[in-house]
Amino acid sequence: MYALELQEGGKMTSARSVKKRGSAEKWLLWLTGDKFRSVLVIAAFFLFWQFCVVFFDIPEYKLPSPLSALEHLFFKQAKANYNWPLHISVTLYEFVIGFAVTSLLGIFLAILIVWSRYAKNMLMPLFIFINSLPIIAIAPIILLWMGYGIATNILIAFLVSFFPVLINTITGLDAIEEDLLDLARYLNASKLQLFVKIRIPNSLPYIFSGLKICATMSIVGAIVGEFIASDKGLGYIIINSQYAVDTPPIFSSLIVISLAGAGLYVIITLLEHMFMPWAYKKERV
């Protein structure tokens, strides 16, 4: 009995050691994988930027160094002491809400358009007409209608990023082999079952592609809205710093904007891994 317990204990210990080795191997793969190389590329870009500014002695009003931009972001400045937490939170709120509204409404309307031919004939010309209008041209009209405020900026972010989500989702819902649909109909599948079991799962790659585009377009729309109709936010800082010829806060804002867009992009990629594990298994094979 004692020998048997020792043997079982040895197996448990070896299993734990294998698990630890597996975790170590995963970290090693991450360090040598594409994700870590991407981090290294970004770090190298900032180092190269810092080197060029110092080596070529570029004036700060033309191109500040990354360290100067970060210094304006984290430390109080005598010339322009912005309330960075307030402005960042306003822009992030507009960005996240605009993205959420665009994603949910875009996917819902795409399902409605594919579900009903009548809805497609009625809504698609309207969406194409609205998307063909330049946002910069209609933004002053939106400002006249809604006034200054966060709601205006969210609406502009929605108008900028809505169409890619809609079109990608419609394409994914329609990209079904007719033989598969005929088989489902032969098995007496209802229209709802076709959508739930076939169309929506098949459209997931297209939906996530549209969401990735939306993640970058939403932040652009929020900043455009702040350019035109806001006294808060990173767009306001950029415009105000431009008038004052104070370049470092502009680059500080751009760094935060890039990180926000990249962060949401990474979150969408993780969700894509979660909802579409089969796609990434094929890539590994």
N, C-alpha and C positions, 0 to 999 in steps of 0.2 A: 504493500500500500504506500509506504513512504517513498519507494523508488518511483512508483507511478505518479505521485504528487510532484516529485522532483522533475520527472519527465514532462508533465503538463506545464509546470512552472517554466521550464526551459522553452517550451513551445510558445508560451505567452510572451516571454522575454524576447524571443527571436521575432515574433510578430510585431512587437512594439518597435524593435530596432529597424525592421523592414519599413514600418510606417514612418519612422523618423527619417530613414534614408529617402523614402518617397517624397517627403516634404522638402528635404534638402535639394533633391533633384528638381522639384518644381521651381524652387527659388532660383536654382542655377539656370534652368531653362528660361525663366523670366529675365534674369540678368543678361542673358545672351540673346534674347528674343527681340522681335521687332518693336515691342512696346518700349523696352529700355533703350534701344537704339534711337527711337523717336525722341525720348527725353534727352539723350546725349546730343542729338542734332539741335534741339532747341537751346540747350546750354551752350553749345558751340556757337550758335548764332549770336547769343547775347555777349559771349566773350569776344567774338569777332567785331561786334558793334562797339564794345568798349575800347578795344584795341585801336580801331580806326579813328574814333573820336580823339583819343589821347595822342596817337602817333601823328596824325595829320593836323592836330591842333585846330579842330573844327569849332567855331564859335557856338556857344550854347544856344543862342537864339535861332541858329540854323538847325543844329542837330545835337540835342543833349545826350549825354551818356546814359546807359541804363542805370548806373548808380545814382546819377542826379535825378532821374525820373522816380526811382524808388525812394530817394530821400524826400522828394516833395510829397510822395504818397504817405509816408510813415511819420514824418516829422513836421512840426509847424514851421511855416516860412513867414518872413517879415513882409514880403511883397504881396503874396496871395495865400492867405491862410484859409483854405477851403475846409468845410466840414465834410471830409471825405466819407465817413460812415453814412451820413445822411444821403449824399449824392449817389453813392454806390448802392445803397439799399433801395432807393427810388428806381434806379435803372434796372436792378435785378428783379424788382417786383413787376415792373412793366414787361420785362423780358419773359419771365416765367409765366405770368398770367396770359400774355399774348401768345406764347407757345402752346399753353394748355388749351386755350380757347380755339386756336387755329387747328390743333391736332384733333380735338374731339369733334368740332363742327365739320372739318374737312373730311374726316373718315365717315361721319354720319351721312353727310350729303352725297359722298361718293357711293355709299351703299344704297341710298335712296335712288340715285340716278341709274345705277345698274339694275335695281329692283324693278323700277317702273320706266317704261319707254316714254310715257307721257311726261314724267318728271324730267327725263333727259332732254326731251325736245323743248321743254319750257325753261329749264334752268341753265343749260350749257351755253346758249347764246348770251344770256345775261352775264354769266361768269367770264366768258371770253371778252365781252365788251368792257367789263370792269377791269380785268387784268391788263387790257391794252392801254388803259389810261396811265400816264406817268404819275407816280405818287407825289413827286415834287410839285406837279401842276395842281393836283386836287387837294394837297395838304392845306393851303390857305383857305379853301372852301370849307374843309372839315373844321378848321380853326374858327371860322365865322359861325358855324353851326353849333359847335360844342364848347368853344372857348378854351382857355388854358386849363391844363390839368392832366392827370395821369390817364383818365379815360381816353382822351384824344390820342395820346401816345400809344396806348394799347390798341386802339382802332387802326392806327397807321401801321403798327407792327403786324396786325392781323392781315391787312390788305397786301402788305409786302410778301408775306410768307404763306398765304392761304392756297394759292393756285398749285404750287408743286405738290402739296399734300393731296389735294383733290385729284389731280391728274395721275399721280403715281398710284393712288389707291384704285381709281377706276381702271387703270391699265392692268393692275394685278387681279382685280375681280373678273375682268374679261378674258384674261390670258389662261383659259381653260381649254383643254382638248375636247373637241366635240364628241369624240368617242366615249370619253369619261362621262360627259353629261348625258349622252344617250343611254349609257349603261345605268346611271343613277335613275333616269326616268323610267327605264325598263323595269327597275326594281321598285317602282312606285314611290320614289322619294319625293317629298313635297318641296315646294320652292324654298321654304325656310330651312329644310334639311340640306338642300343644295348649298345654301349660303353658309350655314354653320359647319357642315362637314367637308365641303369642297372649296367653295369660292374664297372664304375668309382665310383658311389655312394656306391656300395657294398664294394669296395676295400679301402674306406677311413680309417677304423680301422687298416687295414694292412699297409697302407701307413704311417700313423702317428706312428705306432710302429716302422717301419723302420727308420723314421726320428728321433725318440728318440734315437735309437741305433746310428744313424749317428752323432747326436749331441755330443755324448761322444767319438765316434771313430775318428771324425775329429780333435778334439783337441789333441788326442793321436798321430795321424799322423803328425800334424804340429810340435809337440814337437820332434818326432822321426826325422823328416827332419832337424830340427834345431840342433839336436845332431850331425848329420853327415855333414851338408852342410850349415852352417850359422855363421856369426859373429855378428848377432843381434837376439833378441828374448829371451823368457824365457828359452828355451832349451839351448841356448848359456850360459846364466847365470848359469844354473844348472851344465853344464859340466865344466865351468870355475871355479866355486866355489868348485867343487869336487877336481879339481887339486890343488886348494889352501887350501884344508881342511877347508873351511869356510862354515859351515853348515847352519847358519841362512838364507842367501839368497836362499839356495835351498828350504827351507820350505816356505819362502816368495813367491817364484815362484809357489810352489805347491798349496798354498792357492789361488793365483790368477787364476791358471789353473782350480781348482775345482769350483770356483765361476763362471768362464766363461762358463764351461760346464753346470753347474746347471742353470745359467741364460738362456741359449739357450733352455734347456730342459723345463723350465717354460714357455717360449714364445711358444714353440711347443704345450704344454698342453693347453694354452689359445686359440691358433688357433684351436685345436681339439675341445674345448668347442664351439667355434664359428661355425665351419663347421659341427659338429655332436651334436647338442643340444639334439636330441632324445635319444642318448645313455646315457647321464647323467640324463635325466628325468627318464629313466628306473631304474637307480641306486638309485635315491631318492625314487622311489616307492618301 
